[in-house]
Amino acid sequence: DHTVVFLQKGPLVFVSVSATHQSEQQLRGELLHVYHQIVSMLTQASITRIFERRKNFDLRRLLFGSEKVLDGLLDTMDSDPSFMLSAVQCLPLPSSSRDALSQILQKAVTPNLVFSFLIANNRLVSIIQEKTVLEDARLKPSDLHLLFNLIRASSAFQAGEIWTPICLPLFNHDCYFYAYVAYLDPPKCTVCLVLLSTDKEAFYAMAECKRKIEEAFASQNALQWVANTQLYCVDDIGVANLKHFLYKPSKMLDHHHQLPQFT
């Protein structure tokens, strides 16, 4: 037996044909993530404008070269609980180490810098939201999933400093941020710095922020903190016969300003 699910978003219709035991709601959620990934590359405003002008436009022309990104998203959703939990997987670190890393990111500022992310092995280490961003305008986990997937799916980001537009659909589906992406530990390429700016001409300012962050990391040997991280295992829980576990806080106080996360 197969389950067929449709999702229409504006002029786009998505179809899922599945032989798994997933519910219609789960399949529709996966289609929604695919739609959001497309919006992250084109923006919703651009898609709407294109189809208002030409109703029979073949969107594949604009998505040429993005096959790895979309395929990577579908593959990741098969195995990553982040999507099911609507949460972000964080790298386990002592709070003192994470605070020190966050303080380094906070000190590397420049006009129009909106968000700073430190990512290690596809896990979030730290995220800094600049004070210029409205407090109630928070990133959603889905936007982080799209950003992580974009970086993970393309080896081009390992070649050096990359400057690319990206839309975060649940933050603002009609506008681009400009992402400065650079790995801090080549050639291993496990620790990634992402700086989001609203200024498309800010590449060199972002590169200067990265230089300051690298200097601060080197002075404190901070990359070694990340490299020495031990992931949680079932034995850490101390429950007999437990085979696997996921942990997600059920409540998050508003003043914590945290993304939903899980272990």
C-alpha positions as protocol buffer text, in pm:
chain_id: "A"
residue {
  index: 1
  type: ASP
  ca { x: 0 y: 0 z: 0 }
}
residue {
  index: 2
  type: HIS
  ca { x: 108 y: 355 z: -70 }
}
residue {
  index: 3
  type: THR
  ca { x: 3 y: 684 z: 85 }
}
residue {
  index: 4
  type: VAL
  ca { x: -32 y: 981 z: -148 }
}
residue {
  index: 5
  type: VAL
  ca { x: -26 y: 1328 z: 5 }
}
residue {
  index: 6
  type: PHE
  ca { x: -61 y: 1665 z: -167 }
}
residue {
  index: 7
  type: LEU
  ca { x: 44 y: 2007 z: -44 }
}
residue {
  index: 8
  type: GLN
  ca { x: -33 y: 2329 z: -228 }
}
residue {
  index: 9
  type: LYS
  ca { x: 158 y: 2645 z: -144 }
}
residue {
  index: 10
  type: GLY
  ca { x: 58 y: 2930 z: -371 }
}
residue {
  index: 11
  type: PRO
  ca { x: 125 y: 2827 z: -732 }
}
residue {
  index: 12
  type: LEU
  ca { x: 332 y: 2522 z: -629 }
}
residue {
  index: 13
  type: VAL
  ca { x: 189 y: 2175 z: -572 }
}
residue {
  index: 14
  type: PHE
  ca { x: 396 y: 1913 z: -390 }
}
residue {
  index: 15
  type: VAL
  ca { x: 323 y: 1540 z: -398 }
}
residue {
  index: 16
  type: SER
  ca { x: 452 y: 1263 z: -172 }
}
residue {
  index: 17
  type: VAL
  ca { x: 404 y: 895 z: -255 }
}
residue {
  index: 18
  type: SER
  ca { x: 514 y: 688 z: 42 }
}
residue {
  index: 19
  type: ALA
  ca { x: 529 y: 320 z: 131 }
}
residue {
  index: 20
  type: THR
  ca { x: 636 y: 393 z: 490 }
}
residue {
  index: 21
  type: HIS
  ca { x: 417 y: 394 z: 801 }
}
residue {
  index: 22
  type: GLN
  ca { x: 429 y: 772 z: 832 }
}
residue {
  index: 23
  type: SER
  ca { x: 103 y: 954 z: 886 }
}
residue {
  index: 24
  type: GLU
  ca { x: -39 y: 1200 z: 636 }
}
residue {
  index: 25
  type: GLN
  ca { x: 51 y: 1479 z: 877 }
}
residue {
  index: 26
  type: GLN
  ca { x: 415 y: 1368 z: 890 }
}
residue {
  index: 27
  type: LEU
  ca { x: 440 y: 1342 z: 512 }
}
residue {
  index: 28
  type: ARG
  ca { x: 277 y: 1681 z: 470 }
}
residue {
  index: 29
  type: GLY
  ca { x: 529 y: 1821 z: 718 }
}
residue {
  index: 30
  type: GLU
  ca { x: 814 y: 1687 z: 505 }
}
residue {
  index: 31
  type: LEU
  ca { x: 666 y: 1847 z: 195 }
}
residue {
  index: 32
  type: LEU
  ca { x: 643 y: 2174 z: 385 }
}
residue {
  index: 33
  type: HIS
  ca { x: 1015 y: 2154 z: 466 }
}
residue {
  index: 34
  type: VAL
  ca { x: 1089 y: 2101 z: 95 }
}
residue {
  index: 35
  type: TYR
  ca { x: 880 y: 2407 z: 13 }
}
residue {
  index: 36
  type: HIS
  ca { x: 1063 y: 2612 z: 274 }
}
residue {
  index: 37
  type: GLN
  ca { x: 1399 y: 2500 z: 134 }
}
residue {
  index: 38
  type: ILE
  ca { x: 1293 y: 2625 z: -209 }
}
residue {
  index: 39
  type: VAL
  ca { x: 1178 y: 2953 z: -56 }
}
residue {
  index: 40
  type: SER
  ca { x: 1514 y: 2981 z: 121 }
}
residue {
  index: 41
  type: MET
  ca { x: 1679 y: 2992 z: -221 }
}
residue {
  index: 42
  type: LEU
  ca { x: 1428 y: 3208 z: -411 }
}
residue {
  index: 43
  type: THR
  ca { x: 1205 y: 3390 z: -154 }
}
residue {
  index: 44
  type: GLN
  ca { x: 828 y: 3360 z: -155 }
}
residue {
  index: 45
  type: ALA
  ca { x: 787 y: 3704 z: -310 }
}
residue {
  index: 46
  type: SER
  ca { x: 999 y: 3604 z: -611 }
}
residue {
  index: 47
  type: ILE
  ca { x: 805 y: 3281 z: -663 }
}
residue {
  index: 48
  type: THR
  ca { x: 472 y: 3465 z: -648 }
}
residue {
  index: 49
  type: ARG
  ca { x: 592 y: 3736 z: -886 }
}
residue {
  index: 50
  type: ILE
  ca { x: 724 y: 3483 z: -1139 }
}
residue {
  index: 51
  type: PHE
  ca { x: 398 y: 3288 z: -1160 }
}
residue {
  index: 52
  type: GLU
  ca { x: 187 y: 3602 z: -1174 }
}
residue {
  index: 53
  type: ARG
  ca { x: 372 y: 3688 z: -1494 }
}
residue {
  index: 54
  type: ARG
  ca { x: 391 y: 3336 z: -1640 }
}
residue {
  index: 55
  type: LYS
  ca { x: 157 y: 3074 z: -1500 }
}
residue {
  index: 56
  type: ASN
  ca { x: 329 y: 2792 z: -1692 }
}
residue {
  index: 57
  type: PHE
  ca { x: 683 y: 2883 z: -1583 }
}
residue {
  index: 58
  type: ASP
  ca { x: 912 y: 2584 z: -1524 }
}
residue {
  index: 59
  type: LEU
  ca { x: 1062 y: 2650 z: -1181 }
}
residue {
  index: 60
  type: ARG
  ca { x: 1333 y: 2389 z: -1240 }
}
residue {
  index: 61
  type: ARG
  ca { x: 1521 y: 2650 z: -1442 }
}
residue {
  index: 62
  type: LEU
  ca { x: 1578 y: 2856 z: -1127 }
}
residue {
  index: 63
  type: LEU
  ca { x: 1648 y: 2552 z: -911 }
}
residue {
  index: 64
  type: PHE
  ca { x: 1914 y: 2410 z: -1143 }
}
residue {
  index: 65
  type: GLY
  ca { x: 2214 y: 2306 z: -936 }
}
residue {
  index: 66
  type: SER
  ca { x: 2018 y: 2279 z: -612 }
}
residue {
  index: 67
  type: GLU
  ca { x: 1940 y: 1908 z: -649 }
}
residue {
  index: 68
  type: LYS
  ca { x: 2195 y: 1813 z: -382 }
}
residue {
  index: 69
  type: VAL
  ca { x: 2039 y: 2054 z: -136 }
}
residue {
  index: 70
  type: LEU
  ca { x: 1687 y: 1917 z: -183 }
}
residue {
  index: 71
  type: ASP
  ca { x: 1805 y: 1554 z: -194 }
}
residue {
  index: 72
  type: GLY
  ca { x: 2011 y: 1614 z: 118 }
}
residue {
  index: 73
  type: LEU
  ca { x: 1709 y: 1754 z: 298 }
}
residue {
  index: 74
  type: LEU
  ca { x: 1497 y: 1450 z: 212 }
}
residue {
  index: 75
  type: ASP
  ca { x: 1774 y: 1211 z: 319 }
}
residue {
  index: 76
  type: THR
  ca { x: 1825 y: 1396 z: 648 }
}
residue {
  index: 77
  type: MET
  ca { x: 1456 y: 1391 z: 734 }
}
residue {
  index: 78
  type: ASP
  ca { x: 1468 y: 1010 z: 716 }
}
residue {
  index: 79
  type: SER
  ca { x: 1708 y: 987 z: 1010 }
}
residue {
  index: 80
  type: ASP
  ca { x: 1730 y: 1319 z: 1197 }
}
residue {
  index: 81
  type: PRO
  ca { x: 1480 y: 1360 z: 1486 }
}
residue {
  index: 82
  type: SER
  ca { x: 1526 y: 1739 z: 1473 }
}
residue {
  index: 83
  type: PHE
  ca { x: 1243 y: 1770 z: 1222 }
}
residue {
  index: 84
  type: MET
  ca { x: 1003 y: 1549 z: 1417 }
}
residue {
  index: 85
  type: LEU
  ca { x: 1074 y: 1734 z: 1741 }
}
residue {
  index: 86
  type: SER
  ca { x: 1082 y: 2083 z: 1585 }
}
residue {
  index: 87
  type: ALA
  ca { x: 1407 y: 2138 z: 1770 }
}
residue {
  index: 88
  type: VAL
  ca { x: 1777 y: 2196 z: 1711 }
}
residue {
  index: 89
  type: GLN
  ca { x: 2041 y: 1945 z: 1813 }
}
residue {
  index: 90
  type: CYS
  ca { x: 2313 y: 2112 z: 2019 }
}
residue {
  index: 91
  type: LEU
  ca { x: 2671 y: 2007 z: 2078 }
}
residue {
  index: 92
  type: PRO
  ca { x: 2717 y: 1895 z: 2441 }
}
residue {
  index: 93
  type: LEU
  ca { x: 2953 y: 2139 z: 2614 }
}
residue {
  index: 94
  type: PRO
  ca { x: 3012 y: 2255 z: 2971 }
}
residue {
  index: 95
  type: SER
  ca { x: 2816 y: 2575 z: 3026 }
}
residue {
  index: 96
  type: SER
  ca { x: 3137 y: 2765 z: 3104 }
}
residue {
  index: 97
  type: SER
  ca { x: 3287 y: 2668 z: 2767 }
}
residue {
  index: 98
  type: ARG
  ca { x: 2970 y: 2753 z: 2576 }
}
residue {
  index: 99
  type: ASP
  ca { x: 2945 y: 3089 z: 2753 }
}
residue {
  index: 100
  type: ALA
  ca { x: 3307 y: 3169 z: 2667 }
}
residue {
  index: 101
  type: LEU
  ca { x: 3249 y: 3086 z: 2300 }
}
residue {
  index: 102
  type: SER
  ca { x: 2933 y: 3297 z: 2296 }
}
residue {
  index: 103
  type: GLN
  ca { x: 3115 y: 3592 z: 2448 }
}
residue {
  index: 104
  type: ILE
  ca { x: 3374 y: 3575 z: 2171 }
}
residue {
  index: 105
  type: LEU
  ca { x: 3098 y: 3586 z: 1910 }
}
residue {
  index: 106
  type: GLN
  ca { x: 2928 y: 3875 z: 2090 }
}
residue {
  index: 107
  type: LYS
  ca { x: 3243 y: 4087 z: 2077 }
}
residue {
  index: 108
  type: ALA
  ca { x: 3286 y: 4045 z: 1700 }
}
residue {
  index: 109
  type: VAL
  ca { x: 3027 y: 4294 z: 1579 }
}
residue {
  index: 110
  type: THR
  ca { x: 2982 y: 4516 z: 1277 }
}
residue {
  index: 111
  type: PRO
  ca { x: 2690 y: 4720 z: 1138 }
}
residue {
  index: 112
  type: ASN
  ca { x: 2410 y: 4514 z: 981 }
}
residue {
  index: 113
  type: LEU
  ca { x: 2529 y: 4189 z: 1140 }
}
residue {
  index: 114
  type: VAL
  ca { x: 2209 y: 4021 z: 1260 }
}
residue {
  index: 115
  type: PHE
  ca { x: 2292 y: 3664 z: 1368 }
}
residue {
  index: 116
  type: SER
  ca { x: 2614 y: 3478 z: 1444 }
}
residue {
  index: 117
  type: PHE
  ca { x: 2621 y: 3098 z: 1453 }
}
residue {
  index: 118
  type: LEU
  ca { x: 2887 y: 2853 z: 1556 }
}
residue {
  index: 119
  type: ILE
  ca { x: 2822 y: 2500 z: 1428 }
}
residue {
  index: 120
  type: ALA
  ca { x: 3024 y: 2184 z: 1490 }
}
residue {
  index: 121
  type: ASN
  ca { x: 2956 y: 1851 z: 1322 }
}
residue {
  index: 122
  type: ASN
  ca { x: 2611 y: 1975 z: 1217 }
}
residue {
  index: 123
  type: ARG
  ca { x: 2524 y: 2060 z: 1578 }
}
residue {
  index: 124
  type: LEU
  ca { x: 2462 y: 2407 z: 1712 }
}
residue {
  index: 125
  type: VAL
  ca { x: 2728 y: 2533 z: 1950 }
}
residue {
  index: 126
  type: SER
  ca { x: 2614 y: 2892 z: 1995 }
}
residue {
  index: 127
  type: ILE
  ca { x: 2385 y: 3149 z: 1839 }
}
residue {
  index: 128
  type: ILE
  ca { x: 2403 y: 3523 z: 1897 }
}
residue {
  index: 129
  type: GLN
  ca { x: 2119 y: 3756 z: 1805 }
}
residue {
  index: 130
  type: GLU
  ca { x: 2223 y: 4119 z: 1782 }
}
residue {
  index: 131
  type: LYS
  ca { x: 2037 y: 4376 z: 1989 }
}
residue {
  index: 132
  type: THR
  ca { x: 1916 y: 4552 z: 1675 }
}
residue {
  index: 133
  type: VAL
  ca { x: 1682 y: 4258 z: 1606 }
}
residue {
  index: 134
  type: LEU
  ca { x: 1339 y: 4282 z: 1766 }
}
residue {
  index: 135
  type: GLU
  ca { x: 1317 y: 4056 z: 2069 }
}
residue {
  index: 136
  type: ASP
  ca { x: 999 y: 3889 z: 1946 }
}
residue {
  index: 137
  type: ALA
  ca { x: 1152 y: 3822 z: 1602 }
}
residue {
  index: 138
  type: ARG
  ca { x: 1313 y: 3492 z: 1690 }
}
residue {
  index: 139
  type: LEU
  ca { x: 1449 y: 3225 z: 1464 }
}
residue {
  index: 140
  type: LYS
  ca { x: 1249 y: 2906 z: 1438 }
}
residue {
  index: 141
  type: PRO
  ca { x: 1414 y: 2561 z: 1438 }
}
residue {
  index: 142
  type: SER
  ca { x: 1296 y: 2504 z: 1081 }
}
residue {
  index: 143
  type: ASP
  ca { x: 1503 y: 2799 z: 960 }
}
residue {
  index: 144
  type: LEU
  ca { x: 1811 y: 2651 z: 1127 }
}
residue {
  index: 145
  type: HIS
  ca { x: 1741 y: 2313 z: 965 }
}
residue {
  index: 146
  type: LEU
  ca { x: 1739 y: 2479 z: 623 }
}
residue {
  index: 147
  type: LEU
  ca { x: 2061 y: 2668 z: 691 }
}
residue {
  index: 148
  type: PHE
  ca { x: 2238 y: 2359 z: 826 }
}
residue {
  index: 149
  type: ASN
  ca { x: 2121 y: 2152 z: 530 }
}
residue {
  index: 150
  type: LEU
  ca { x: 2244 y: 2410 z: 279 }
}
residue {
  index: 151
  type: ILE
  ca { x: 2591 y: 2405 z: 435 }
}
residue {
  index: 152
  type: ARG
  ca { x: 2600 y: 2027 z: 477 }
}
residue {
  index: 153
  type: ALA
  ca { x: 2486 y: 1953 z: 121 }
}
residue {
  index: 154
  type: SER
  ca { x: 2747 y: 2160 z: -62 }
}
residue {
  index: 155
  type: SER
  ca { x: 3119 y: 2090 z: -48 }
}
residue {
  index: 156
  type: ALA
  ca { x: 3177 y: 2438 z: -193 }
}
residue {
  index: 157
  type: PHE
  ca { x: 3152 y: 2581 z: 158 }
}
residue {
  index: 158
  type: GLN
  ca { x: 3470 y: 2391 z: 250 }
}
residue {
  index: 159
  type: ALA
  ca { x: 3672 y: 2568 z: -18 }
}
residue {
  index: 160
  type: GLY
  ca { x: 3709 y: 2896 z: 171 }
}
residue {
  index: 161
  type: GLU
  ca { x: 3504 y: 3200 z: 262 }
}
residue {
  index: 162
  type: ILE
  ca { x: 3161 y: 3190 z: 96 }
}
residue {
  index: 163
  type: TRP
  ca { x: 2915 y: 3478 z: 61 }
}
residue {
  index: 164
  type: THR
  ca { x: 2565 y: 3373 z: -40 }
}
residue {
  index: 165
  type: PRO
  ca { x: 2208 y: 3502 z: -11 }
}
residue {
  index: 166
  type: ILE
  ca { x: 1964 y: 3296 z: 193 }
}
residue {
  index: 167
  type: CYS
  ca { x: 1603 y: 3351 z: 294 }
}
residue {
  index: 168
  type: LEU
  ca { x: 1483 y: 3223 z: 631 }
}
residue {
  index: 169
  type: PRO
  ca { x: 1115 y: 3159 z: 550 }
}
residue {
  index: 170
  type: LEU
  ca { x: 974 y: 3151 z: 902 }
}
residue {
  index: 171
  type: PHE
  ca { x: 1162 y: 3468 z: 997 }
}
residue {
  index: 172
  type: ASN
  ca { x: 1082 y: 3665 z: 680 }
}
residue {
  index: 173
  type: HIS
  ca { x: 977 y: 3473 z: 369 }
}
residue {
  index: 174
  type: ASP
  ca { x: 1014 y: 3767 z: 131 }
}
residue {
  index: 175
  type: CYS
  ca { x: 1367 y: 3892 z: 203 }
}
residue {
  index: 176
  type: TYR
  ca { x: 1723 y: 3767 z: 186 }
}
residue {
  index: 177
  type: PHE
  ca { x: 1992 y: 3766 z: 445 }
}
residue {
  index: 178
  type: TYR
  ca { x: 2349 y: 3748 z: 321 }
}
residue {
  index: 179
  type: ALA
  ca { x: 2542 y: 3463 z: 478 }
}
residue {
  index: 180
  type: TYR
  ca { x: 2916 y: 3462 z: 535 }
}
residue {
  index: 181
  type: VAL
  ca { x: 3019 y: 3098 z: 579 }
}
residue {
  index: 182
  type: ALA
  ca { x: 3370 y: 2985 z: 673 }
}
residue {
  index: 183
  type: TYR
  ca { x: 3517 y: 2679 z: 842 }
}
residue {
  index: 184
  type: LEU
  ca { x: 3754 y: 2754 z: 1128 }
}
residue {
  index: 185
  type: ASP
  ca { x: 3943 y: 2424 z: 1122 }
}
residue {
  index: 186
  type: PRO
  ca { x: 4048 y: 2341 z: 766 }
}
residue {
  index: 187
  type: PRO
  ca { x: 4108 y: 2086 z: 628 }
}
residue {
  index: 188
  type: LYS
  ca { x: 3892 y: 1894 z: 878 }
}
residue {
  index: 189
  type: CYS
  ca { x: 3602 y: 2135 z: 821 }
}
residue {
  index: 190
  type: THR
  ca { x: 3401 y: 2038 z: 1128 }
}
residue {
  index: 191
  type: VAL
  ca { x: 3363 y: 2379 z: 1297 }
}
residue {
  index: 192
  type: CYS
  ca { x: 3172 y: 2631 z: 1090 }
}
residue {
  index: 193
  type: LEU
  ca { x: 3111 y: 3002 z: 1147 }
}
residue {
  index: 194
  type: VAL
  ca { x: 2802 y: 3159 z: 989 }
}
residue {
  index: 195
  type: LEU
  ca { x: 2740 y: 3534 z: 1002 }
}
residue {
  index: 196
  type: LEU
  ca { x: 2412 y: 3672 z: 866 }
}
residue {
  index: 197
  type: SER
  ca { x: 2396 y: 4031 z: 747 }
}
residue {
  index: 198
  type: THR
  ca { x: 2127 y: 4248 z: 592 }
}
residue {
  index: 199
  type: ASP
  ca { x: 2389 y: 4426 z: 378 }
}
residue {
  index: 200
  type: LYS
  ca { x: 2483 y: 4250 z: 54 }
}
residue {
  index: 201
  type: GLU
  ca { x: 2806 y: 4453 z: 38 }
}
residue {
  index: 202
  type: ALA
  ca { x: 2927 y: 4350 z: 385 }
}
residue {
  index: 203
  type: PHE
  ca { x: 3153 y: 4059 z: 287 }
}
residue {
  index: 204
  type: TYR
  ca { x: 3477 y: 4226 z: 397 }
}
residue {
  index: 205
  type: ALA
  ca { x: 3323 y: 4345 z: 723 }
}
residue {
  index: 206
  type: MET
  ca { x: 3212 y: 3987 z: 795 }
}
residue {
  index: 207
  type: ALA
  ca { x: 3560 y: 3859 z: 705 }
}
residue {
  index: 208
  type: GLU
  ca { x: 3706 y: 4100 z: 961 }
}
residue {
  index: 209
  type: CYS
  ca { x: 3467 y: 3965 z: 1225 }
}
residue {
  index: 210
  type: LYS
  ca { x: 3583 y: 3615 z: 1141 }
}
residue {
  index: 211
  type: ARG
  ca { x: 3947 y: 3722 z: 1182 }
}
residue {
  index: 212
  type: LYS
  ca { x: 3874 y: 3860 z: 1530 }
}
residue {
  index: 213
  type: ILE
  ca { x: 3691 y: 3542 z: 1627 }
}
residue {
  index: 214
  type: GLU
  ca { x: 3979 y: 3325 z: 1505 }
}
residue {
  index: 215
  type: GLU
  ca { x: 4229 y: 3530 z: 1705 }
}
residue {
  index: 216
  type: ALA
  ca { x: 4019 y: 3500 z: 2021 }
}
residue {
  index: 217
  type: PHE
  ca { x: 3970 y: 3126 z: 1968 }
}
residue {
  index: 218
  type: ALA
  ca { x: 4344 y: 3077 z: 1919 }
}
residue {
  index: 219
  type: SER
  ca { x: 4430 y: 3272 z: 2235 }
}
residue {
  index: 220
  type: GLN
  ca { x: 4201 y: 3048 z: 2443 }
}
residue {
  index: 221
  type: ASN
  ca { x: 4255 y: 2726 z: 2246 }
}
residue {
  index: 222
  type: ALA
  ca { x: 3877 y: 2724 z: 2207 }
}
residue {
  index: 223
  type: LEU
  ca { x: 3862 y: 2489 z: 1910 }
}
residue {
  index: 224
  type: GLN
  ca { x: 4008 y: 2220 z: 2130 }
}
residue {
  index: 225
  type: TRP
  ca { x: 3707 y: 2250 z: 2362 }
}
residue {
  index: 226
  type: VAL
  ca { x: 3485 y: 2160 z: 2069 }
}
residue {
  index: 227
  type: ALA
  ca { x: 3715 y: 1883 z: 1947 }
}
residue {
  index: 228
  type: ASN
  ca { x: 3718 y: 1720 z: 2293 }
}
residue {
  index: 229
  type: THR
  ca { x: 3340 y: 1708 z: 2321 }
}
residue {
  index: 230
  type: GLN
  ca { x: 3193 y: 1371 z: 2413 }
}
residue {
  index: 231
  type: LEU
  ca { x: 2843 y: 1300 z: 2288 }
}
residue {
  index: 232
  type: TYR
  ca { x: 2587 y: 1163 z: 2529 }
}
residue {
  index: 233
  type: CYS
  ca { x: 2536 y: 789 z: 2540 }
}
residue {
  index: 234
  type: VAL
  ca { x: 2265 y: 572 z: 2692 }
}
residue {
  index: 235
  type: ASP
  ca { x: 2487 y: 475 z: 2987 }
}
residue {
  index: 236
  type: ASP
  ca { x: 2492 y: 841 z: 3098 }
}
residue {
  index: 237
  type: ILE
  ca { x: 2122 y: 815 z: 3185 }
}
residue {
  index: 238
  type: GLY
  ca { x: 2170 y: 531 z: 3432 }
}
residue {
  index: 239
  type: VAL
  ca { x: 1848 y: 349 z: 3339 }
}
residue {
  index: 240
  type: ALA
  ca { x: 1876 y: -28 z: 3311 }
}
residue {
  index: 241
  type: ASN
  ca { x: 1791 y: -185 z: 2974 }
}
residue {
  index: 242
  type: LEU
  ca { x: 1746 y: 153 z: 2806 }
}
residue {
  index: 243
  type: LYS
  ca { x: 1839 y: 123 z: 2439 }
}
residue {
  index: 244
  type: HIS
  ca { x: 1793 y: 479 z: 2312 }
}
residue {
  index: 245
  type: PHE
  ca { x: 1669 y: 816 z: 2429 }
}
residue {
  index: 246
  type: LEU
  ca { x: 1579 y: 1163 z: 2308 }
}
residue {
  index: 247
  type: TYR
  ca { x: 1541 y: 1455 z: 2546 }
}
residue {
  index: 248
  type: LYS
  ca { x: 1361 y: 1779 z: 2471 }
}
residue {
  index: 249
  type: PRO
  ca { x: 1260 y: 2034 z: 2738 }
}
residue {
  index: 250
  type: SER
  ca { x: 881 y: 2051 z: 2742 }
}
residue {
  index: 251
  type: LYS
  ca { x: 878 y: 2412 z: 2860 }
}
residue {
  index: 252
  type: MET
  ca { x: 1103 y: 2701 z: 2769 }
}
residue {
  index: 253
  type: LEU
  ca { x: 1076 y: 3021 z: 2971 }
}
residue {
  index: 254
  type: ASP
  ca { x: 1024 y: 3325 z: 2750 }
}
residue {
  index: 255
  type: HIS
  ca { x: 1310 y: 3521 z: 2903 }
}
residue {
  index: 256
  type: HIS
  ca { x: 1558 y: 3246 z: 2817 }
}
residue {
  index: 257
  type: HIS
  ca { x: 1545 y: 3342 z: 2447 }
}
residue {
  index: 258
  type: GLN
  ca { x: 1637 y: 2988 z: 2347 }
}
residue {
  index: 259
  type: LEU
  ca { x: 1557 y: 2776 z: 2048 }
}
residue {
  index: 260
  type: PRO
  ca { x: 1386 y: 2445 z: 2121 }
}
residue {
  index: 261
  type: GLN
  ca { x: 1667 y: 2193 z: 2143 }
}
residue {
  index: 262
  type: PHE
  ca { x: 1711 y: 1825 z: 2203 }
}
residue {
  index: 263
  type: THR
  ca { x: 1979 y: 1577 z: 2301 }
}
